[in-house]
Amino acid sequence: MNKTLLLILLSIITISCSDKEKEQVDLIVSNAKIYTVDTEFSNAEAFAIKDGKFVAVGTSEEIQEKYQATETLDANGKAVLPGFIDAHCHFYGLGLNKQSVNLVGTKSFDEIITKLEAFQKEKNAPFITGRGWDQNDWEVKEFPTKERLDKLFPNTPVALTRVDGHAYLVNQKALDMAGITSKTKIFGGEIQLLNGKLTGIIIDNPMDLIDKIIPQPNRMQQIQALQDAEKECFSYGLTTVNDAGLNKNTINLIDSLQKADALHMRVYAMISNTPENVAHYIDKKPYKTDYLNVRSFKVYGDGALGSRGAVLKESYSDKENHFGAMVISPEELEKLAIKIAKTEYQMNTHAIGDSANYQVLKTYANALKGQTNRRWKVEHAQVIDETDFDLFTNKNIIPSVQPTHATSDMYWAGERLGNERVKGAYAYKKLLNLSGKIALGTDFPVEYVSTFKTFYAAVARKDSEYYPKDGYQIENALSREETLKGMTIWAAYSNFEENEKGSIEVGKFADFIILDKNIMEIPEDEILSTTVEETYLAGKKVK
C-alpha cells in the first residue's frame, strides 16, 4: 500500500470515529447573532436542539465539534431571539373577529356604514357583528347613535363592539331582543340615554344582556377561530400567548386541539371570572401541560378610558361629574381575592383608572399578607395616582402593560385626564423601576398583533406614523434590553414559566425566531419594518 493511500484511509477512519463520538441531535443552528436573554443577557453563535429542547448553547465551533444533527441551519449572521410571549391578549377573540366585520381603523361612522352594507350584501347574516370602531379617531369624537342602523337594518340585529371591548353600539332590533329599555338599570356600567331615549350605546356590565342574544359560534367556527389566530401570531414570532379571559369550554377545546396536534400555540389561559367558571376551577389544582397552563383568574376591575368607563378619583377632565364605574364592587373584589389567595391560582385584574388601580393594589396587598411569590398581576396598570406608585414595590405584584396603548391613546388621553393626571399614565419605566419586572403584551385585537409595534412603542414611544418626533412622555421609554425581557423572560416569569421558556438556555423549550433585521441594533425607526423570517416551536418550524 502506497503512502498516499494509507493517509487517505487513516483520514477516513479518523473522521468516522470523530462522527461516532459526536452526540446526535435534531437541529443545529449556527452562525447566528443569538440573544439568549439569560441572566447575563449574553450572546451566542449557535445552539443544538434535541427532543424539542435546547441541549447546548455556545459558539458555532463548540456546537459543531460536539454534536451532529439530522438538520442544520446556517443563520447567516441574523438575529435569533427567544420566541415572543404576549403577556396580555385575546387570542380566541382575535380568531372570532375574523368571522365578523372588521371596523379597526375606520375614520368615520360613514365608513362603518359602508362596511356593514358590503358585509351584509355578501353574507346576508341573521345577526350582524363587528368590532374595532373608535370615535376618538373620527373628526367628530362623539359616540355614534343607532338611528342609521335602525333604518338600514330594521329587522336584523346589529352589535358593533368598540375597539377596547368595553362598549357596544347596537340597533333597536338588538335592544328589543335583549329586553333593554330606557328603564333598564344594571350595576357597573351605562345604558346611554339622550333626552330620555336609548342611543344604542351600552357600556361594560349591561353588555352582558347583548352577549346573551348574540348567536354562539359552532364547534367548527371555534376551531377555525383558534387556528386563524395561531397562524397570525406565529407570523409575528409569538410562541406563547396569555389569553386574558377564557371560559371553561374554550379552555377544554384548546386542550383537546393541542393534544390532537391540531393547535400548537402555547397558551397561558386566564379563566374568566364568572360564577360558573370560579365554581368549576377554584377547588381544583391548576392544570398544566407543555402547551397549556390554567392557573389564573381574569377579573375586570373597571372599564376603559376611551369609553370613559375607567374609574378615576376625580371626574374626567372632558366630562364633568363623571368618574367611570367599577365593573366589580370593592366588596366582591375583596371577597374574590381572599378566596383565590387560599389557592395556588393567580389573580389578574384589569385596572385602568387611578381609583381602580388603587382599589386593586390595596386588595391584593391585604389578601396576600404574609405570603410570598404569588405574582398577581395588575393588567394594564394604566393610570396611577402619584401617591400610589409605591404600592408596586410589593413583590407579590407584577404590572402587565401594553406599550401600544400609550401610542394609540396619546392623541386624546390628555383631554380625558388633564395635564397633571396624565403624567401618571402609561408610566412603564417608573413601574419597572419600582417592581423590578414588567410583563409586556398587546391586548390584541384591541391593538394590532404586531410584536414590532409593541417593541417600537416601548422603546421609541411613537406610533406607526413615527409620531411624535421626540416620543410620547419619553421619560417612560424602556431600553431595548428591558423591552426584550418584558416580551420574553419577564412575561414567562409572570406565568410561573421562567424555568421552561423565555430564554435560550439548556433545558428550556426550543422556541425561537429568526428576524430579517436585528431590532437590538438597527436605528429605531427601522424596527417597524422588521419581519420574522422563521418561527420555531419546540425545535420545529411553524412559520
N, C-alpha and C positions, 0 to 999 in steps of 0.2 A: 504494500500500500504506500503510495507516494505521500510526501509530507503535506501537500496542499489538501488532498482528500481527507487526511487524518484531521487536519484543523477544522474542516467543514463539519465533519461528523461530531467532533468534540463540541463545536459551537451549537449544533442542533440539539445534542444531548443536554447541554447546559441550559439552553432556552427552555427545553421541555421540562427539565427538573424545576427551573425557576417558576414556570407557569403552574406546575403542580403544587408548589409551595404557596402560591397566592390563594387568598381566600375568595371564594366565589360569591358575587353579589348580583343584584338585579340590574342596577343602574349606577353608572359613574358620571357625574357632571364635573367637567374640568374647565380650566382657562376662563374662569368667571371672576367678577368682582362681587363677592358674596358678603352681604351684611348679615351677620349671624344673629344680631340682636341678643347676644348672650350678656352676661353680667358686665363684661368689659366693653361691650359693643364692638367686638373685634371683627376684622375682615378675614376672609379665607379665599382660596382659589378653587377648591374642589371639595366634593363630598361623595360618599358611597352610600347606597341605599339597598337594604335587604328586607324583604317581608313588610314593606310599607313604612319602614322607619330608617332614620339616619343611623348608620353604624360607624361612620368616621367622617371627620371634617378636618381639612388641612390644606397643604399646598398640593398642586397638581402632581408634583413629583412624589410626594409621600403617599398619596392615594393610589397612584398608578403602580408604584413599587409593591404595595401590599395587597392590592385587590385586582381581580379580573372580573369583568361584568358581561352579562348577557347583552346589555345595551350600553352604549356610551354616547355622551352628548358633549360636544365642544361648544361652549357658550360664547366663544369669540370675544371675550372680554366684557360681555354685557353684565348689567346689574342683575343680581339674583337676590331676592328678598324672601323672608317667610311669607306664607300665604296671608293675605289681609283678613282681619276679623272685624266685622261690623258689629259694634257693641250695642247698637240700638237701631232696629229697623222693623219693617213689617213685610217679611219675606212672602208669606202666603197672600197677604193683601196686594203685594206687587203683582203677583200672578193673576189674581182675580180682576185687578184693574185692567188687565189686557183684554178682558172679555166685556168691557163696558166703554162708554165714551170718554176718551182722553181729553180733559179740559186744561191740562197743565200748559202754562204759558199763554193762555188766552188774554187778550189785551182789552176786551170789552164784552159786555153782555150780548151785543150783536153777534160777535164771533161765536159765542156759546150757542146762540140760537141757530146759526148756520150749521154748526157741527151736529147739533141734535137733529135737525131736519135731514141732513145727509145720512146720519146713522139710522134713523127710523125708516127712511126710504129704502135702505139696503136690508135692514134686519126685520122690520115690522115687529119689534119686540112687544110683548104684552105688558112689560114693566121696564121703563127706561131708567137706567142708572148711569152715572158718570162721576168723575172725580177730578179735582185739580184746580178749580176756579179760585181766584184770589182777587177780591175787589181792590186790594191795595195796589195792584198792578194796572188798574184802569185809570182813565182820565178822571172819571167821576168815582171817587173812592168811597162809595156808599154801598151797603148791602143791596143786592137786587131784590126785586119783588116778583110775585108769581103771576101777574096778570097776563103776560105774553105766553107763559107756559099753559095757563088755563085756556087761552084762545086757540093755541096750536094743538094741544093735546087734551081736549075736554074729557075724553073717555079712557085715556091711558095714563096711569100713574107715572109720575116723574120724581126721582130723588137724586139730586146732584150734591155730592159731598165737597165741602170746601177743602182746599189743599192740605190743611192741617188735620183734617178728620174730625174737627170739633164743631162743625155746623153743616146743616143741610139747607138747600133750597128745594122746596117741594111744591107741587101744584095742588089745586083744590081736590082733585081726584084722590091723590095720596093722603091728604088730610082727612078726607071723608072716610077712606078705608081704615085709617088709623084711629078714627074716632076723636080727632083733635078739633076742639072748638075754641072760641075766644075765652071760654071759661075754664079750660083745662089748666091745671096747676101741677107742676112737678118740681120737687126739690132738686137743686143743684144744676141750674141752667135757665134757659129762657125760651118761651114761645113768643116770638116777637109780634107785637101789635102796633098798628098805626091807625090812629083815630078809632080805636076800638075794634079794628078788623085785622084778621090774620094776614101777615105779609108773605108767609111761606118760609120764613127763616126760623129754623129750630136749632138751638144751641145746647150742646152737652147732654145731660141726662134725659131730657124729653126726646132725644133722638132715638131712644130705645123703642118708643112707640112706632116709629117709622121702620126701624130694623125688623120688627115683628111681622110686617106685611111685605117686605121685600122677599121675593122667591129665593130659596136657598139653592146654591149650585148642586147639581147631582154629582155622583162619585167621579164620573169621567171628567167633568169640568173641574173638580177639585184637584184631581191628579194632573190634569193639563196645566192648571194654575201653578202648582208646585214645580213642575218640570220647566215651564216657561221662565219662572223666576230664577231657577237654578242656572239655566243657560245664560241669562243676562248677568247674573252675579259672577259666574266663572269668567265671563269676558272681561270683567274688571279686576280679576285677581282675588276675589273673595273666596275663601275656603271654609270659613265658619261664619254663620250669621246668628245674631241674637234676635229672635223674633219676639217683639215686645207685646205679647198678649195673644195667647192661643187657647182655644177650648179643647177639652179632653178628646173629642172625636177627631179633631185635626191633628193633634199630637199622636194619637194612635195610628192615623193614616200615614203620617210621616214615618213613624217607626216601621210600619209594615212595608212601605215602599223601599225604605233603606235595606231592610232585611231581604227583600226580593231583588235587590240590585237594580231597582228602577229609579232610585233617587240617591244621589251621592253627596250632596252638600251636608256638611256638619252643621247641626242646628242646636243652639242653646235655647231651649223653649221656656219662655216665661208664661206661667199659667195665668190666664185672665181671671181677675178677681170677681167671680160670680159665686153665688151661694152653692150652686151645683158643683162647680169646679173645686172650690175650697173643701166642700164636704167629701169629695172623692179622693183628694190627694193629701189632706192635712194629716191624716193618721198613718199614711204610708211613708216608706223611706223614699228618698229621691231615687229616680230611675236613670241609669247611666249605661250607655253603650259607647263604642268608639265614634259613633256618628250622631248620637242624640243624648242630650243632657237635660233632664227635667228636674230642676231643683230650686225654682224660684217662683214667686207670685208677683205679677204685674198689677199695680194699683194706680188708679188715677186720683191725684190729689185735687187738681183744678183743671181748668180748660186751657185755651191757647191765647196768646197775646194778640194775634191777628184778628180774632173774632171777639176780643175783649172779654174772654172767659177766664183768663188768668187772674188769680186773686191778688190784689195789691193792698198794702197797708193804708195807702192814701188813694183817693179817687184818680181815675185816669185823667191825664192832662188834657185829653181831647174829648172827654165826656164827663161832665161834672156830676158828682154824686153817684158815679158808677164804679164799683170795686171788683167786678168779676164775681165768680161763685165757686165755692168748693163743690167738687163732684161727690166727695165723701165727707160726712160730717166729722169734725175733730174727735167726737166720742167714738164713732165707728172706726176711725183710723187708729186710734189708740187701742181699742179692743182687738182689732185685727193684728196689730203689731205685737201685742203681748202674746197672742195665740201663736203667731209664726215664730216668735223668739224662743218658744219652748220646743221647737222642732229643728231639724237640720236645714230647713229651707231658708232661702234668701228672700228679702223683701225689696222690691224695686219699684219706687214710687215716682210717678210723673209729677213734677213740680216746676211751674213756670214763673208765677208771680212771687214777689218777695214775701208776701204773707204766707203763701202756700209753702215756700221753701222753709221758712221759719217753723211752721207747724210740723212739717215732715222731719226736719232735723231734730227738733226737740222731742218728738215722738220716738224717733229712732234711739236717741240717747237714753231716754227713760226706759224703753223696752229692753235695751241691750246692756243695761247697767250691770257691771260685774262680769260681762262676757268679753271674749277676745276673738279676733279673726273671723268676724261674721260677714264682712264685705257687703253690707247692704248698700244699695245704690240709690242715689238721687238722680232720676232720669231727667235730663235737660239742665237742671240747676241754672235756670236761665237769668232770672233777675234776683239779685241778692242785696238786701239792705246792708250798708256798710257795717252796721253793728253786729251782723250775723255771720260774716265770713269766717270768724274763728271757730264756728261750730263744725267746720270741715276739718279741723285738726283731730277730730275723733277718729281713731284708727279703725273703727268698725264701719266707717262710712266712705264711699267712693263716689265722686262726681262722674256721671256718664253724660257726655255732651256731644253735640253735633255741630262742628265748625261752620257748615254751610248755612245754619240758621242765622248766624251773625251777619253773613254777607247777603242773605235774602231779606232779612228784616231791617237792615240798616237804613233803608230809604224812608221808613215810617216809624221805627221804634222810638225815635226821639219825640215824635208827636204824641205817641201813646204815654210815654214815661216822663217826659220833661228832661231838660238838660242835665240836671243833677242826678236824678234817679237812674238814667240810662248808663251812667258811668259804672254802675254795679251790675250791668247786664253783659252777658257773653264774655265774662272775665276769666278766660281759660287759663292764662298764665298764673293769675292770682290763685285760682283754685288748685292748680298743680303745686304751687309753692306751699300751700297750706296742707294739702292732703298727701303729697308725695307721689301720687299716681293719678292718672286721669284716663278714662276709657273713652275712645272716640268712635263715633258712628255717623250715620247719615240721616236716620229717620225716614228712609225711603219707604213708600212713594211720596211722602210729604216733600222730600227733596229728591234730586236725581241719585241714581245708584252710584254714579262715578266716584271711585276711590280717589281719583286725581283731583276732582273738585274739593273733596274733603281735605286732602293733603295741602292743596294750594290755599284754601280758605284758612286753614290753621296756621300756615307759615306766613303767607302774604297778607291775610285779612282782606282779600279782594275777591270780587265775584268773577264770573266767566267773561265779563266785558273788561277785565283788568281795572276795575274801578273799586275804590278811589285810588288815585295815583300813589298816595303815601300809606295806604292801608287804613282800614276802619278800626279806630281805637287800637292802634298798632302796638301799644304797650302790653297788650294781652295776646300778642302773637306767640306761638310756640316755635322752638327751634326745629330743624328737620329731624334731629335725633329724637327729640321728645315726641314729635308727631308720629314718627315711625313706631316708636314704642307704644304710643297710645292706640295705634291701629294693629298692633301685634301682641307683644308680651303683656302689656298692661291690660289690654282687653281680655287676654287669656286669664290673667290673674283675677280679674273681676268675675270670671266664671269658675274660679277654682280649678283652672285647667292649665296653669303655667308649667306644670311638670310634663305635659304631653304635647303642647303646641305653643305657637307664638314666637319661636326662635328656631334657628337651625343648629341643633345640638344633638349629640349622640343620645339615642333612646327615644327621641321625640318623633311624632308622625312626620313623614316626609311630605309636608305641604309647603310648596314653594312656587314662586313665579319668576318669570324672566321678562324684563322690560326692554323696550326698544331704546329708551334713554335712561340715564341714571338720575333719578329725581333727587338724589342726595348731593349732586354736584352741579347740575345744569343751572343756567340762570333761572330765577324764579318764574318768569313769565313763560318759560317753555314747559313747565310742569303740566299745564292743562292739555298740551298736545301729545303727551306721553301715552303710549298704549302698552297693554300686556300682550307680549308675543305668545307666551305659553303659560298655562296654569297646570300645576301638578297636585294631585291629591293622593296621599299615601304612595307616592312614587309613580303614579300613573297619570298620563296626560289626559286632562279633561277639557282643555281649550287649546 
